Amino acid sequence: MPSEIRFTIIRKTLEDHGWRLDRVKGSHHVFTKPGADTVSIPVHNNKVKPRYVRKVQKLIEEQGD
């Protein structure tokens, strides 16, 4: 697994599974989806740390998408 991946990949993945970017506060990009947990992804230099990639994977698996 790469040490970090680009935010654009995470954003597209979330949007492809029904989440939408709700707001940005500082470095935190907050995605929402009706009936699902809200997810906050911190982004630094357009990179996302692996723990948040795993968080996104888990949310998608839980939703059955």
C-alpha atoms as an extended CHARMM CRD file, in Angstrom:
* protein
*
        65  EXT
         1         1  MET       CA              0.0000000000        0.0000000000        0.0000000000  PROA      1               0.0000000000
         2         2  PRO       CA              1.3840000000        3.4280000000       -0.8280000000  PROA      2               0.0000000000
         3         3  SER       CA              2.2480000000        5.6360000000        2.1050000000  PROA      3               0.0000000000
         4         4  GLU       CA             -0.2760000000        8.2240000000        0.9150000000  PROA      4               0.0000000000
         5         5  ILE       CA             -2.6370000000        8.5640000000       -2.0260000000  PROA      5               0.0000000000
         6         6  ARG       CA             -4.0460000000       11.5650000000       -3.8530000000  PROA      6               0.0000000000
         7         7  PHE       CA             -7.1940000000       13.1600000000       -2.4900000000  PROA      7               0.0000000000
         8         8  THR       CA             -8.7510000000       13.2270000000       -5.9670000000  PROA      8               0.0000000000
         9         9  ILE       CA             -8.8370000000        9.4050000000       -5.9390000000  PROA      9               0.0000000000
        10        10  ILE       CA            -10.5460000000        9.3090000000       -2.5310000000  PROA      10              0.0000000000
        11        11  ARG       CA            -13.0130000000       12.0150000000       -3.5300000000  PROA      11              0.0000000000
        12        12  LYS       CA            -13.9700000000       10.2450000000       -6.7640000000  PROA      12              0.0000000000
        13        13  THR       CA            -14.3460000000        6.9310000000       -4.9390000000  PROA      13              0.0000000000
        14        14  LEU       CA            -16.6500000000        8.4440000000       -2.3190000000  PROA      14              0.0000000000
        15        15  GLU       CA            -18.6890000000       10.3230000000       -4.9260000000  PROA      15              0.0000000000
        16        16  ASP       CA            -19.0040000000        7.1730000000       -7.0570000000  PROA      16              0.0000000000
        17        17  HSD       CA            -20.5570000000        5.4710000000       -4.0050000000  PROA      17              0.0000000000
        18        18  GLY       CA            -23.0570000000        8.2240000000       -3.2170000000  PROA      18              0.0000000000
        19        19  TRP       CA            -21.2390000000       10.4960000000       -0.7720000000  PROA      19              0.0000000000
        20        20  ARG       CA            -21.0000000000       14.1900000000       -1.5540000000  PROA      20              0.0000000000
        21        21  LEU       CA            -18.5790000000       16.8140000000       -0.3460000000  PROA      21              0.0000000000
        22        22  ASP       CA            -20.6340000000       18.7330000000        2.1980000000  PROA      22              0.0000000000
        23        23  ARG       CA            -18.0870000000       21.1910000000        3.5610000000  PROA      23              0.0000000000
        24        24  VAL       CA            -14.4130000000       21.9520000000        4.0190000000  PROA      24              0.0000000000
        25        25  LYS       CA            -13.0760000000       23.3430000000        7.2720000000  PROA      25              0.0000000000
        26        26  GLY       CA             -9.3460000000       23.8440000000        7.2990000000  PROA      26              0.0000000000
        27        27  SER       CA             -7.7700000000       20.6760000000        5.9610000000  PROA      27              0.0000000000
        28        28  HSD       CA            -10.8210000000       18.5050000000        6.7090000000  PROA      28              0.0000000000
        29        29  HSD       CA            -13.1120000000       17.6080000000        3.8260000000  PROA      29              0.0000000000
        30        30  VAL       CA            -16.4470000000       16.3430000000        5.1480000000  PROA      30              0.0000000000
        31        31  PHE       CA            -18.5250000000       13.9600000000        3.0410000000  PROA      31              0.0000000000
        32        32  THR       CA            -22.1420000000       13.0260000000        3.7270000000  PROA      32              0.0000000000
        33        33  LYS       CA            -24.5530000000       10.4380000000        2.4030000000  PROA      33              0.0000000000
        34        34  PRO       CA            -28.1630000000        9.9120000000        3.4970000000  PROA      34              0.0000000000
        35        35  GLY       CA            -28.3830000000        6.8700000000        5.7630000000  PROA      35              0.0000000000
        36        36  ALA       CA            -24.6120000000        6.5890000000        6.1890000000  PROA      36              0.0000000000
        37        37  ASP       CA            -21.9980000000        7.8690000000        8.5870000000  PROA      37              0.0000000000
        38        38  THR       CA            -20.4210000000       11.2320000000        7.8480000000  PROA      38              0.0000000000
        39        39  VAL       CA            -16.7490000000       10.9170000000        6.9700000000  PROA      39              0.0000000000
        40        40  SER       CA            -14.1030000000       13.5760000000        7.5310000000  PROA      40              0.0000000000
        41        41  ILE       CA            -10.9050000000       13.2560000000        5.5140000000  PROA      41              0.0000000000
        42        42  PRO       CA             -7.9080000000       15.4320000000        6.4010000000  PROA      42              0.0000000000
        43        43  VAL       CA             -5.9540000000       16.4620000000        3.3140000000  PROA      43              0.0000000000
        44        44  HSD       CA             -2.4270000000       17.8500000000        3.3010000000  PROA      44              0.0000000000
        45        45  ASN       CA             -0.6130000000       18.6620000000        0.0440000000  PROA      45              0.0000000000
        46        46  ASN       CA             -3.3970000000       16.8500000000       -1.8510000000  PROA      46              0.0000000000
        47        47  LYS       CA             -2.5010000000       13.5890000000       -0.0410000000  PROA      47              0.0000000000
        48        48  VAL       CA             -4.5320000000       11.3010000000        2.2310000000  PROA      48              0.0000000000
        49        49  LYS       CA             -2.9150000000        9.0330000000        4.8230000000  PROA      49              0.0000000000
        50        50  PRO       CA             -3.4800000000        5.2570000000        4.6140000000  PROA      50              0.0000000000
        51        51  ARG       CA             -5.6030000000        5.1080000000        7.7970000000  PROA      51              0.0000000000
        52        52  TYR       CA             -8.2220000000        7.2940000000        6.0710000000  PROA      52              0.0000000000
        53        53  VAL       CA             -8.0770000000        5.1850000000        2.9230000000  PROA      53              0.0000000000
        54        54  ARG       CA             -8.9030000000        2.1610000000        5.0940000000  PROA      54              0.0000000000
        55        55  LYS       CA            -11.7050000000        4.1610000000        6.7470000000  PROA      55              0.0000000000
        56        56  VAL       CA            -13.2360000000        4.8840000000        3.3370000000  PROA      56              0.0000000000
        57        57  GLN       CA            -12.9070000000        1.2320000000        2.2930000000  PROA      57              0.0000000000
        58        58  LYS       CA            -14.6770000000        0.1350000000        5.4780000000  PROA      58              0.0000000000
        59        59  LEU       CA            -17.5320000000        2.6230000000        4.9860000000  PROA      59              0.0000000000
        60        60  ILE       CA            -18.0720000000        1.4530000000        1.4180000000  PROA      60              0.0000000000
        61        61  GLU       CA            -18.0550000000       -2.2020000000        2.4860000000  PROA      61              0.0000000000
        62        62  GLU       CA            -20.5590000000       -1.4820000000        5.2720000000  PROA      62              0.0000000000
        63        63  GLN       CA            -22.8920000000        0.2010000000        2.7830000000  PROA      63              0.0000000000
        64        64  GLY       CA            -22.7020000000       -2.7860000000        0.4530000000  PROA      64              0.0000000000
        65        65  ASP       CA            -21.7970000000       -0.6230000000       -2.5400000000  PROA      65              0.0000000000
